[in-house]
Amino acid sequence: MKTAILGAACLIACSSSAFAANATRSAFGALSDGSKVEAVTLSNGAGMSARIMTLGATLQSLVVPDKAGHKDDVVLGYDTAQEYLSHPDYFGASVGRYANRIAKGKFAIDGKAYTLVTNDGPNSLHGGPKGFDKRMWKIDSVSNGPEAKVVLSYVSADGEEGFPGEMKVTATYSLNEQNELKLEYRATTLKPTVLNLTNHSYFNLSGNDARDVMGNMVTLNAARFTPVDATLIPTGERRAVAGTPFDFRTPHRVGDRIRDARDQQIRYGRGYDHNYIVDGAAGTLRPAAVVNDPVSGRTMEMQVSAPGIQFYTGNFLDGTFFGKGQHSYRQGDSICLEPGVFPDSPNHADFPTSRLNPGQAYVNTMVYKFSVR
Ligand code: BGC
């Protein structure tokens, strides 16, 4: 109702760019233990909407018009909240405390050693078996206006999943009339700790289940990436992308070089599963990536403040998880672009720091701008 009133008022009095974006709060079912999940849907007058659920502060759906005006959901996921717990693959989730891998689940802060549960071969992945993606976040505020906004928060206890220091985290999603979805993670801690918060959306700009992403054109503003060992832990090298299948400084089809097994890094990643070092100064929002689906015309431009971005082509999706509308997700069905510090930073003194001290404010901002070409 509110949308209709605001919309009508603007039709008479305002230009279309003055349409107010709306945030609507609703129930989103319950988990098998009975806990209730809520969702907030942000929508604008340009046909975009984003649904965020409290489980994992997860981007559960993202509806974007194509070049003919058809609206489709462009992120992988499930129809019910419980499925996100039963078949976790971080679809759309807010990942923490440490997105990506920490070698052997071990690190030290000021000489004190910490051991995490290993949940990815010998390594710890995405904050451990019960990371932030599997926690219930609280809705702090919901607002309408030139942008629709929801702020979610989570308090992670001292020692949770092996990490030191009670940490307060917020995830703020906002959608404006220019089809920009902005996501900002903030955190403070009561003891020195390490963290890497990111969003793990799997994008398929064709509309979730129409086609794979091999024909998508990707640009990554990164002259270097961090090569990995066989367990996907960075070796410490910062390698130039020039002359390798990793060079996306100009647009390339995802599928063109993804099977080029002459490059050992393609073998280790089963395709792309690598951290790119985003050009320019970390800490300022700067263009990092563009993804274009030539068929639907949908284009996503990403700006990030983080030093790195993990480019992952869903290589571990094996067709055994059945997503929205009972669609089976397979390798190469989606693209993840996860902005953050580099993997295993706590064990690489010369990587951008993942340390947060009491009194400091952690901020990681990413903007996803949609248009059609
Ligand atoms: C990692 C992949 C991992 C996936 C899990 C990505 O961030 O880079 O290696 O399999 O997350 O969903």
Residues whose N, C-alpha, C, O or C-beta is under 5 A from the ligand:
A	BS01	BGC	D89 Y90 D273 Y312 F316
